[in-house]
Amino acid sequence: MKKSFLISACVAVLLLSCSKTKETPSGQKFSVLKSGIGEPAKFGDVLLVNFLFKDGKDSVWTDSRKNPFPTMIMKDSAQLQMTKDPIIEVIHMLRKGDSVSVAIAAKELFAKTFGSPVPEGVDSTSNFTFLIGISDVVSQDRARELQNEYIAKQNEEARKTEQEQLARDTVAIDLFLKDKGIAAQKTASGIRYVITKPGKGDTAQPGQQVKVNYTGYLLDGTCFDSSIESVAKAKNVFNEQRKPYEPLQLTLGMRQVIPGWEEALSLMNKGSKMTVYIPSTLAYGNRRRSEVIVENSILMFDMELLDIVKQ
């Protein structure tokens, strides 16, 4: 028994020696899990912060490491004097390479850090734990450079993802058309279309108002919308709150509709009818629009350009 007690005591001492407790000016205690190098950040420096915080049940609420770039917090003397946020106080005391743990009561955390009431179902007396790491301390100019680099990288990744999705959508549309024996025209952007009824006059131009009737489908034939009441009823997408059903009126080139629609309308003249097949990248992309139009949905529309109002 004595031997077991001695071993436990030694382990406790070892753990305490590995963790140094510090305190902010307002009295918030925090434990240093790993010490960094150099002096604490100077006023005007920007700290690159990674953090994770979890509740008393060990459920993670936020993990900033999942974000594409770290959180940036400038060490600001005015903010430090005015703030009542204990987490910001802790961060202001850190330096590059520091890792710390902060235990804070839910009531204090939500009041002083988040500026909101404790959420329903959360015990206000329970402790939340913040794990905070400082990956770097940089100048404000360097912080702006890093932000631009992160944004450029994110844009490039988004562009690559979009191109890959467009390639998949194009294959799916072409296979669909082939299976159905439909001869469609195509544009450089990726839409496929069939003029089912020619119109008269010039095609619609940017800045002109157009009136359009339409019915929208997924490639599997599921109808999700129509501007024509009789069609909406026949396709079981009628909505009483939408009445009166009437043609959609919009100004071309004003981005009031999805890009695929803008391009399709620019190919139509008054009185023409078209069936257009729109890749998801020219529709709603990776956004879920509804229960039917999920992420990366290819859309098909039967469209009729009723009128062009010249400005």
Buried (B, 14 or more C-beta within 10 A) or exposed (E): EEEEEEEEEEEEEEEEEEEEEEEBEEEBEBBBBEEBEEEBBEEEBBBBBBBBBBBBEEEEEEEBEEEEBBEBBBBBEEBBEEBEBBBBBBBBBBBBBBBBBBBBBBBBBBBBBEEEEBEEEBEBEBBBBBBBBBBBBBEEEBBEEBEEEBEEEEEEEEEEEBEEBBEBBBEBBBEBBEEEEEEBEBBEEBBBBBBEEEBEEEBBBEEBBBBBBBBBBBBEEBBBBBBBBEBBEEBEBBEEEBEEBEBBEBBBBEEEBBBBBBBBBBBBBBBBBBBBBBBBBBBBBBEEBEEBBBEBBBBBBBBBBBBBEEE
